[in-house]
């Protein structure tokens, strides 16, 4: 049975593939986060994806992401 660490590695690998499979119109890396913006072009939501397991998401980072 996979461990939490194994599962985390699988999830991060999947997230990285998804980021590359459907690129956004604009991408910004802030700390351990990839922020993607589409300006409504494709009808999908803007997104914030962690680049590493345990990426910090405190109130200040959340405020910054929402502001962008």
Secondary structure by P-SEA (a helix, b strand, c coil): cccaaaaaaaaaaaaaaaaaaccccbbbbcccbbbbbcccccccccccccccccccccaaaaaaaaac
